[in-house]
């Protein structure tokens, strides 16, 4: 990712663009209401966006509870994929989790999403187990992945 891209804290004004990325990226996208709640009311949530030329092109949601962190969602606009933006977001999220004294960072990913799994492994995540029938849209299993931060 080059220096024309900026990772920053998500603001209320970013939600419409983040929601559009959700719609383009997931078969069961989060609602705008959920995104507003996460940003404004969930005290454990931290949300980041990637901005390019004034436009939000990616985002990552993170919960940090005590010494445990979890990525809730991460996506990059389809027009900007394969540019190492997702990797930069993951690395930034790992660093933020460390700064918040988390000892471990985890996420769930569809067992069929080998591209995402490959990216997560590249930045140090390991496979940790299966959550059966995790996804509500098609009952697909989720692979739990995690990385130790200490």
Helices and strands as residue ranges (DSSP letters): E 5-9, G 12-14, H 15-25, H 32-40, E 45-52, E 55-65, E 68-76, G 78-80, H 85-99, E 104-110, H 114-122, E 126-131, E 142-148
